[in-house]
């Protein structure tokens, strides 16, 4: 599966779930999050979901009340469940991160992308 980093300005949400229902994971949800240059995703909670963010393109600052981490291509940040988190893109380039969540009511509500294959094979 490839992750499109071109910013979708018509999307209703900056987050797009990449493992739609029927996918191979029962306890994880993969989500593409896009933050435009100069943009932000305000503080919000993911309920009981733990979160691993991996940089794909651009740079974002991820914060959760216990500090902030810079997330850029090749780096990641781990954010605990039950905390409010925010993402800020202070750069001039649009940013894309891959978020891997533990499943919860929060992930069940995210819009899903059509994914091909079962996820077992590189594609």
DSSP file (Angstrom, degrees, kcal/mol; ACC not computed):
  #  RESIDUE AA STRUCTURE BP1 BP2  ACC     N-H-->O    O-->H-N    N-H-->O    O-->H-N    TCO  KAPPA ALPHA  PHI   PSI    X-CA   Y-CA   Z-CA
    1    1 A X              0   0    0      0, 0.0     2,-0.3     0, 0.0   122,-0.1   0.000 360.0 360.0 360.0 138.8    0.0    0.0    0.0
    2    2 A X        -     0   0    0    121,-0.2     2,-0.6   120,-0.1     0, 0.0  -0.807 360.0-132.2-108.9 154.9    1.3    3.5   -0.8
    3    3 A X        -     0   0    0     -2,-0.3     2,-0.4    53,-0.0    95,-0.0  -0.928  17.5-137.0-110.5 115.7    0.5    6.6    1.1
    4    4 A X        -     0   0    0     -2,-0.6    -2,-0.0     1,-0.1     0, 0.0  -0.563  17.9-174.1 -72.0 123.6   -0.5    9.6   -1.0
    5    5 A X        +     0   0    0     -2,-0.4     2,-0.4     2,-0.1    -1,-0.1   0.482  47.4 113.7 -98.6  -3.7    1.2   12.7    0.3
    6    6 A X  S    S-     0   0    0      1,-0.1     2,-0.1    28,-0.0    -2,-0.1  -0.553  78.3-111.9 -69.2 125.6   -0.5   15.2   -2.0
    7    7 A X        -     0   0    0     -2,-0.4     2,-1.0     1,-0.1    -1,-0.1  -0.378  21.4-147.0 -63.7 128.0   -2.8   17.4    0.2
    8    8 A X    >   -     0   0    0      1,-0.2     3,-1.4    -2,-0.1    -1,-0.1  -0.811  17.2-178.7 -97.2  94.5   -6.5   16.7   -0.5
    9    9 A X  T 3  S+     0   0    0     -2,-1.0    -1,-0.2     1,-0.3    -2,-0.0   0.607  79.3  57.6 -72.5 -11.4   -8.0   20.2    0.1
   10   10 A X  T 3  S+     0   0    0     -3,-0.1    -1,-0.3     3,-0.0    -2,-0.0   0.463  78.8 118.6 -95.5  -2.7  -11.5   18.8   -0.6
   11   11 A X    <   -     0   0    0     -3,-1.4     3,-0.1     1,-0.1     5,-0.0  -0.345  62.1-142.9 -66.2 143.6  -11.3   16.2    2.1
   12   12 A X  S    S+     0   0    0      1,-0.1     2,-0.3     3,-0.1    -1,-0.1   0.650  87.8  27.9 -79.2 -15.2  -13.9   16.5    4.9
   13   13 A X  S    S-     0   0    0      1,-0.1    -1,-0.1     2,-0.0    -3,-0.0  -0.993  70.2-134.6-143.8 146.0  -11.3   15.4    7.5
   14   14 A X  S    S+     0   0    0     -2,-0.3    20,-2.2    19,-0.1     2,-0.4   0.633  92.6  73.1 -73.5 -10.8   -7.5   15.6    7.7
   15   15 A X  E     -A   33   0A   0     18,-0.2     2,-0.4    16,-0.0    96,-0.4  -0.886  58.6-178.7-110.3 133.1   -7.5   12.0    8.7
   16   16 A X  E     -A   32   0A   0     16,-2.5    16,-2.9    -2,-0.4     2,-0.2  -0.974  25.2-132.1-132.0 117.5   -8.3    9.1    6.4
   17   17 A X  E     -Ab  31 112A   0     94,-3.4    96,-2.8    -2,-0.4    14,-0.3  -0.506  14.8-165.8 -72.1 131.0   -8.3    5.5    7.7
   18   18 A X  S    S+     0   0    0     12,-3.6     2,-0.4    -2,-0.2    13,-0.2   0.478  76.2  60.5 -98.7  -4.8   -6.2    3.2    5.5
   19   19 A X  S    S-     0   0    0     11,-0.7     4,-0.2     4,-0.1    -1,-0.2  -0.677  77.7-164.6-122.8  78.2   -7.4   -0.1    6.9
   20   20 A X    >   -     0   0    0     93,-0.5     3,-1.9    -2,-0.4    -2,-0.1  -0.017  41.3 -64.9 -60.1 165.9  -11.2   -0.2    6.3
   21   21 A X  T 3  S+     0   0    0      1,-0.3    -1,-0.2    87,-0.1     3,-0.1  -0.189 127.7  37.6 -50.9 139.7  -13.5   -2.7    8.0
   22   22 A X  T 3  S+     0   0    0      1,-0.3    -1,-0.3     3,-0.1    -2,-0.1   0.362  89.5 133.6  93.1  -4.7  -12.7   -6.2    6.9
   23   23 A X  S <  S-     0   0    0     -3,-1.9    -1,-0.3    -4,-0.2    96,-0.1  -0.088  72.3 -97.5 -70.5 178.1   -8.9   -5.3    6.9
   24   24 A X  S    S+     0   0    0     94,-0.5     2,-0.5    -3,-0.1    -1,-0.1   0.613  95.2  82.2 -78.7 -11.9   -6.4   -7.6    8.5
   25   25 A X        +     0   0    0      1,-0.1    -3,-0.1     3,-0.1    -2,-0.1  -0.802  41.6 176.3-104.9 133.7   -6.0   -5.9   11.8
   26   26 A X  S    S+     0   0    0     -2,-0.5    -1,-0.1     1,-0.0    -2,-0.0   0.668  88.5  30.2 -98.6 -22.7   -8.3   -6.3   14.8
   27   27 A X  S    S+     0   0    0     75,-0.1    76,-1.8     1,-0.0     2,-0.3   0.429 112.8  62.4-119.4  -1.4   -6.4   -4.2   17.3
   28   28 A X  E     - C   0 102A   0     74,-0.3     2,-0.4     2,-0.0    74,-0.2  -0.934  53.5-164.6-127.3 150.3   -4.7   -1.6   15.1
   29   29 A X  E     - C   0 101A   0     72,-2.4    72,-2.9    -2,-0.3     2,-0.4  -0.988  11.5-150.6-132.6 124.8   -5.9    1.2   12.8
   30   30 A X  E     - C   0 100A   0     -2,-0.4   -12,-3.6    70,-0.2   -11,-0.7  -0.818  20.5-177.8 -95.6 132.0   -3.6    2.9   10.2
   31   31 A X  E     -AC  17  99A   0     68,-2.9    68,-3.4    -2,-0.4     2,-0.5  -0.995  23.7-142.1-136.6 131.2   -4.6    6.5    9.4
   32   32 A X  E     -AC  16  98A   0    -16,-2.9   -16,-2.5    -2,-0.4     2,-0.5  -0.826  22.6-167.8 -89.0 126.8   -3.1    9.1    7.0
   33   33 A X  E     -AC  15  97A   0     64,-2.7    64,-2.5    -2,-0.5     2,-0.4  -0.973   2.3-164.2-118.6 128.6   -3.2   12.6    8.6
   34   34 A X  E     - C   0  96A   0    -20,-2.2     2,-0.5    -2,-0.5    62,-0.2  -0.938   7.1-175.8-114.6 132.4   -2.5   15.7    6.5
   35   35 A X  E     - C   0  95A   0     60,-2.6    60,-2.6    -2,-0.4     3,-0.1  -0.968  23.5-134.1-125.9 113.4   -1.7   19.1    8.0
   36   36 A X    >   -     0   0    0     -2,-0.5     3,-2.8    58,-0.2    53,-0.2  -0.204  41.2 -76.6 -64.6 157.3   -1.3   21.9    5.5
   37   37 A X  T 3  S+     0   0    0      1,-0.3    55,-0.2    55,-0.2    -1,-0.2  -0.290 122.9  10.3 -51.7 130.4    1.6   24.4    5.7
   38   38 A X  T 3  S+     0   0    0     51,-1.0    -1,-0.3    53,-0.6    52,-0.1   0.496 110.3 118.0  75.8   3.3    0.9   26.8    8.5
   39   39 A X    <   -     0   0    0     -3,-2.8    50,-3.0    52,-0.1     2,-0.3  -0.361  43.8-162.3 -99.6 178.1   -2.1   24.6    9.7
   40   40 A X  E     -G   88   0B   0     48,-0.2     2,-0.6    -2,-0.1    48,-0.2  -0.988  23.7-134.6-153.5 157.0   -2.9   22.7   12.8
   41   41 A X  E     -G   87   0B   0     46,-3.0    46,-1.9    -2,-0.3     3,-0.1  -0.976  43.2-127.3-111.8 111.9   -5.1   20.0   14.2
   42   42 A X  E     -     0   0B   0     -2,-0.6    43,-0.2    44,-0.2    45,-0.0  -0.023  39.2 -69.7 -60.4 163.4   -6.4   21.5   17.5
   43   43 A X  E     +     0   0B   0     43,-0.1     2,-0.3    41,-0.1    43,-0.2  -0.254  69.0 152.5 -54.6 133.2   -6.1   19.6   20.8
   44   44 A X  E     -G   85   0B   0     41,-1.9    41,-3.2    -3,-0.1     2,-0.3  -0.963  38.0-113.6-157.4 164.8   -8.4   16.6   20.9
   45   45 A X  E     -G   84   0B   0     -2,-0.3    39,-0.2    39,-0.2     3,-0.1  -0.809   4.2-158.5-109.5 148.4   -8.5   13.2   22.6
   46   46 A X    >   -     0   0    0     37,-0.6     3,-2.3     1,-0.4    60,-0.3   0.066  36.0-141.5-106.2  20.7   -8.4    9.7   21.1
   47   47 A X  T 3  S-     0   0    0      1,-0.3    35,-2.1    36,-0.1    -1,-0.4  -0.341  74.2  -8.8  58.8-123.8  -10.1    8.1   24.0
   48   48 A X  T 3  S+     0   0    0     33,-0.2     2,-0.4    -2,-0.1    -1,-0.3   0.369 106.2 115.6 -89.7   5.1   -8.5    4.8   24.8
   49   49 A X    <   -     0   0    0     -3,-2.3    33,-0.2    31,-0.1     2,-0.2  -0.619  54.4-149.8 -80.3 128.5   -6.4    4.7   21.7
   50   50 A X        -     0   0    0     -2,-0.4    52,-1.7    31,-0.1     2,-0.4  -0.587  22.0-144.9 -82.3 160.1   -2.6    4.7   22.0
   51   51 A X  E     -ED  79 101A   0     28,-2.5    28,-3.2    -2,-0.2     2,-0.5  -0.991  23.3-171.8-141.0 133.5   -0.9    6.4   19.0
   52   52 A X  E     -ED  78 100A   0     48,-2.0    48,-2.7    -2,-0.4     2,-0.4  -0.988  17.1-163.6-119.1 118.0    2.3    6.0   17.1
   53   53 A X  E     -ED  77  99A   0     24,-3.0    24,-2.1    -2,-0.5     2,-0.4  -0.876   5.0-172.0-103.3 132.3    3.0    8.8   14.6
   54   54 A X  E     -ED  76  98A   0     44,-2.5    44,-2.9    -2,-0.4    22,-0.2  -0.992  25.3-120.9-123.8 130.6    5.5    8.4   11.8
   55   55 A X  E     +fD  73  97A   0     20,-2.3    19,-1.1    17,-0.7    42,-0.2  -0.494  35.4 165.2 -71.6 134.2    6.6   11.2    9.5
   56   56 A X  E     -     0   0A   0     40,-2.4     2,-0.3     1,-0.4    41,-0.2   0.707  68.8  -5.5-113.4 -44.5    6.0   10.7    5.8
   57   57 A X  E    S+ D   0  96A   0     39,-2.0    39,-2.5    36,-0.0    -1,-0.4  -0.984 111.4   1.1-153.1 146.0    6.4   14.3    4.3
   58   58 A X  S    S-     0   0    0     -2,-0.3    15,-0.6    37,-0.3     2,-0.4  -0.161  84.5 -76.8  70.0-168.2    6.9   17.7    5.8
   59   59 A X  E     +H   72   0B   0     34,-0.4    32,-0.5    13,-0.2     2,-0.3  -0.997  40.6 178.8-136.6 134.2    7.3   18.4    9.6
   60   60 A X  E     -H   71   0B   0     11,-2.3    11,-3.2    -2,-0.4     2,-0.6  -0.956  25.3-132.6-129.2 154.1    4.8   18.6   12.4
   61   61 A X  E     -HI  70  88B   0     27,-2.8    27,-1.9    -2,-0.3     2,-0.5  -0.939  22.6-160.7-101.5 123.1    5.1   19.3   16.1
   62   62 A X  E     +HI  69  87B   0      7,-3.1     7,-2.7    -2,-0.6     2,-0.3  -0.919  13.9 178.4-105.9 125.3    3.0   16.7   18.1
   63   63 A X  E     +HI  68  86B   0     23,-2.3    23,-2.0    -2,-0.5     5,-0.2  -0.938  21.2 172.7-129.1 151.9    2.2   17.7   21.7
   64   64 A X        -     0   0    0      3,-1.8    20,-0.2    -2,-0.3     4,-0.1   0.062  64.3 -88.8-145.3  30.4    0.2   16.0   24.4
   65   65 A X  S    S+     0   0    0      2,-0.3     3,-0.1     1,-0.1    20,-0.1   0.192 122.0  73.6  82.9 -20.2    0.6   18.0   27.6
   66   66 A X  S    S-     0   0    0      1,-0.4     2,-0.2     0, 0.0    -1,-0.1   0.172 117.1 -64.5-108.5  16.7    3.7   16.1   28.6
   67   67 A X        -     0   0    0      2,-0.0    -3,-1.8     0, 0.0    -1,-0.4  -0.736  55.0 -85.7 131.2-178.9    5.9   17.8   26.0
   68   68 A X  E     -H   63   0B   0     -2,-0.2     2,-0.4    -5,-0.2    -5,-0.2  -0.958  26.4-160.6-130.4 147.9    6.2   18.2   22.2
   69   69 A X  E     -H   62   0B   0     -7,-2.7    -7,-3.1    -2,-0.3     2,-0.5  -0.981  19.3-129.3-127.1 139.2    8.0   16.1   19.6
   70   70 A X  E     -H   61   0B   0     -2,-0.4     2,-0.5    -9,-0.2    -9,-0.2  -0.777  24.7-163.3 -84.6 127.5    9.1   17.0   16.1
   71   71 A X  E     +H   60   0B   0    -11,-3.2   -11,-2.3    -2,-0.5     2,-0.3  -0.961  22.8 149.4-117.9 117.5    7.9   14.4   13.6
   72   72 A X  E >   -H   59   0B   0     -2,-0.5     3,-2.5   -13,-0.2   -17,-0.7  -0.849  58.7 -53.6-136.6 170.1    9.5   14.5   10.2
   73   73 A X  B 3  S+f   55   0A   0    -15,-0.6   -17,-0.2    -2,-0.3     3,-0.1  -0.215 127.7  20.2 -51.7 130.7   10.2   11.7    7.6
   74   74 A X  T 3  S+     0   0    0    -19,-1.1     2,-0.3     1,-0.3    -1,-0.3   0.400 111.1  88.7  90.3  -1.8   12.2    8.9    9.2
   75   75 A X    <   -     0   0    0     -3,-2.5   -20,-2.3   -20,-0.1    -1,-0.3  -0.816  53.3-166.1-122.2 165.9   11.1    9.8   12.8
   76   76 A X  E     -E   54   0A   0     -2,-0.3     2,-0.4   -22,-0.2   -22,-0.2  -0.964   9.2-151.6-145.8 163.9    8.2    8.9   15.0
   77   77 A X  E     -E   53   0A   0    -24,-2.1   -24,-3.0    -2,-0.3     2,-0.5  -0.995  11.0-145.1-135.9 141.8    6.5    9.9   18.2
   78   78 A X  E     -E   52   0A   0     -2,-0.4     2,-0.4   -26,-0.2   -26,-0.2  -0.937  17.3-170.1-108.8 127.3    4.5    7.7   20.7
   79   79 A X  E     -E   51   0A   0    -28,-3.2   -28,-2.5    -2,-0.5     6,-0.1  -0.962  18.2-124.6-122.0 133.6    1.6    9.4   22.4
   80   80 A X    >   -     0   0    0     -2,-0.4     3,-0.8   -30,-0.2   -31,-0.1  -0.244  26.8-100.4 -76.4 161.3   -0.4    7.8   25.2
   81   81 A X  T 3  S+     0   0    0      1,-0.2   -33,-0.2   -33,-0.2   -31,-0.1  -0.387 101.6  31.7 -70.2 155.0   -4.1    7.1   25.5
   82   82 A X  T 3  S+     0   0    0    -35,-2.1     2,-0.3   -33,-0.2    -1,-0.2   0.457  92.3 111.3  79.8   1.0   -6.3    9.5   27.4
   83   83 A X  S <  S-     0   0    0     -3,-0.8   -37,-0.6   -36,-0.2     2,-0.4  -0.793  70.5-117.4-105.7 150.4   -4.3   12.6   26.7
   84   84 A X  E     -G   45   0B   0     -2,-0.3     2,-0.3   -20,-0.2   -39,-0.2  -0.732  38.1-168.7 -80.4 132.8   -5.3   15.6   24.5
   85   85 A X  E     -G   44   0B   0    -41,-3.2   -41,-1.9    -2,-0.4     2,-0.3  -0.881  11.1-167.5-123.3 157.1   -3.0   15.9   21.6
   86   86 A X  E     - I   0  63B   0    -23,-2.0   -23,-2.3    -2,-0.3     2,-0.4  -0.983   8.9-151.5-138.9 149.5   -2.4   18.6   18.9
   87   87 A X  E     -GI  41  62B   0    -46,-1.9   -46,-3.0    -2,-0.3     2,-0.4  -0.988  14.5-174.1-121.7 133.0   -0.5   18.7   15.6
   88   88 A X  E     -GI  40  61B   0    -27,-1.9   -27,-2.8    -2,-0.4     2,-0.7  -0.994  14.5-160.0-130.4 132.5    1.0   21.9   14.3
   89   89 A X        +     0   0    0    -50,-3.0   -51,-1.0    -2,-0.4   -29,-0.1  -0.898  17.0 168.6-110.6 100.2    2.7   22.5   11.0
   90   90 A X        +     0   0    0     -2,-0.7    -1,-0.1   -31,-0.1   -30,-0.1   0.426  50.7  95.5 -88.3   0.4    4.8   25.7   11.3
   91   91 A X  S    S-     0   0    0    -32,-0.5   -53,-0.6     2,-0.2   -52,-0.1  -0.116  82.1-119.0 -86.5-177.2    6.6   25.0    8.0
   92   92 A X  S    S+     0   0    0    -55,-0.2     2,-0.4     2,-0.1   -55,-0.2   0.366  91.8  76.1-100.5   0.7    6.1   26.1    4.4
   93   93 A X  S    S-     0   0    0    -34,-0.1   -34,-0.4   -57,-0.1    -2,-0.2  -0.920  88.4-109.7-115.4 139.0    5.5   22.5    3.1
   94   94 A X        -     0   0    0     -2,-0.4     2,-0.4   -57,-0.1   -58,-0.2  -0.313  38.4-140.5 -59.2 149.2    2.3   20.5    3.6
   95   95 A X  E     -C   35   0A   0    -60,-2.6   -60,-2.6   -37,-0.2     2,-0.4  -0.915  18.0-170.7-121.1 144.4    2.9   17.6    6.0
   96   96 A X  E     -CD  34  57A   0    -39,-2.5   -40,-2.4    -2,-0.4   -39,-2.0  -1.000   7.8-178.2-130.9 132.2    1.7   14.0    6.0
   97   97 A X  E     -CD  33  55A   0    -64,-2.5   -64,-2.7    -2,-0.4     2,-0.6  -0.951  24.4-132.7-126.1 150.4    2.0   11.6    8.9
   98   98 A X  E     -CD  32  54A   0    -44,-2.9   -44,-2.5    -2,-0.3     2,-0.5  -0.913  24.7-163.3 -98.6 122.6    1.1    7.9    9.3
   99   99 A X  E     -CD  31  53A   0    -68,-3.4   -68,-2.9    -2,-0.6     2,-0.6  -0.925   6.8-164.2-108.5 128.1   -0.8    7.4   12.6
  100  100 A X  E     -CD  30  52A   0    -48,-2.7   -48,-2.0    -2,-0.5     2,-0.3  -0.959  16.6-174.4-112.4 116.1   -1.1    3.9   13.9
  101  101 A X  E     -CD  29  51A   0    -72,-2.9   -72,-2.4    -2,-0.6     2,-0.3  -0.762  30.2-118.1-106.3 149.3   -3.8    3.7   16.6
  102  102 A X  E     -C   28   0A   0    -52,-1.7   -74,-0.3    -2,-0.3     5,-0.2  -0.715  56.4 -91.0 -75.3 142.9   -4.9    0.9   18.9
  103  103 A X        +     0   0    0    -76,-1.8     2,-0.3    -2,-0.3    -1,-0.1  -0.213  65.4 139.3 -60.9 143.0   -8.6    0.3   18.0
  104  104 A X     >  -     0   0    0    -55,-0.1     4,-1.7    -3,-0.1     3,-0.1  -0.935  69.7 -78.2-162.7-178.5  -11.3    2.2   19.9
  105  105 A X  H  > S+     0   0    0     -2,-0.3     4,-0.9     1,-0.2   -58,-0.1   0.853 126.6  61.1 -58.5 -33.9  -14.5    4.0   19.4
  106  106 A X  H >4 S+     0   0    0    -60,-0.3     3,-0.9     1,-0.2     4,-0.3   0.941 105.5  43.7 -59.3 -49.7  -12.5    6.9   18.0
  107  107 A X  H >4 S+     0   0    0      1,-0.2     3,-1.1    -5,-0.2    -1,-0.2   0.812 105.4  63.3 -69.4 -29.2  -10.9    4.9   15.2
  108  108 A X  H 3< S+     0   0    0     -4,-1.7    -1,-0.2     1,-0.2    -2,-0.2   0.773 101.8  52.5 -64.5 -24.4  -14.3    3.3   14.3
  109  109 A X  T << S+     0   0    0     -3,-0.9    -1,-0.2    -4,-0.9    -2,-0.2   0.509  84.6 107.8 -90.7  -6.2  -15.6    6.8   13.4
  110  110 A X  S <  S-     0   0    0     -3,-1.1   -94,-0.1    -4,-0.3     2,-0.1  -0.445  79.3-104.3 -75.0 145.1  -12.8    7.8   11.0
  111  111 A X        -     0   0    0    -96,-0.4   -94,-3.4    -2,-0.1     2,-0.3  -0.419  41.3-136.8 -65.0 144.1  -13.6    8.0    7.2
  112  112 A X  B     -b   17   0A   0    -96,-0.2     2,-0.3    -2,-0.1   -94,-0.2  -0.794   6.5-142.7-110.4 147.9  -12.1    5.0    5.4
  113  113 A X        -     0   0    0    -96,-2.8     2,-0.6    -2,-0.3   -93,-0.5  -0.698  32.5-103.1 -97.3 155.0  -10.2    4.7    2.1
  114  114 A X        -     0   0    0     -2,-0.3     2,-0.4   -95,-0.1   -95,-0.0  -0.696  43.4-167.3 -75.9 124.0  -10.6    1.8   -0.2
  115  115 A X        -     0   0    0     -2,-0.6     2,-0.3     2,-0.1   -96,-0.0  -0.925  11.6-137.4-116.3 140.8   -7.6   -0.4    0.2
  116  116 A X        +     0   0    0     -2,-0.4     3,-0.2     7,-0.0     7,-0.0  -0.729  64.0   6.5 -96.2 145.7   -6.6   -3.2   -2.1
  117  117 A X  S    S-     0   0    0     -2,-0.3    -2,-0.1     1,-0.2     6,-0.0  -0.056  92.8 -76.7  78.2 177.7   -5.4   -6.6   -0.8
  118  118 A X        -     0   0    0    -95,-0.1   -94,-0.5   -94,-0.1    -1,-0.2   0.490  61.1-108.9 -95.2  -4.7   -5.3   -7.9    2.7
  119  119 A X  S    S+     0   0    0     -3,-0.2    -2,-0.1     2,-0.2     4,-0.1   0.368  95.3 105.0  93.4  -5.8   -2.2   -6.0    3.8
  120  120 A X  S    S+     0   0    0      2,-0.1     2,-0.4     1,-0.0    -3,-0.1   0.724  75.4  53.6 -79.1 -21.5    0.0   -9.1    3.9
  121  121 A X  S    S-     0   0    0      2,-0.0     2,-0.2     0, 0.0    -2,-0.2  -0.882  90.6-108.0-119.6 145.3    1.8   -8.2    0.7
  122  122 A X              0   0    0     -2,-0.4    -2,-0.1     1,-0.2  -120,-0.1  -0.507 360.0 360.0 -65.5 132.3    3.7   -5.1   -0.4
  123  123 A X              0   0    0     -2,-0.2  -121,-0.2  -122,-0.1    -1,-0.2   0.391 360.0 360.0-155.2 360.0    1.6   -3.4   -3.0
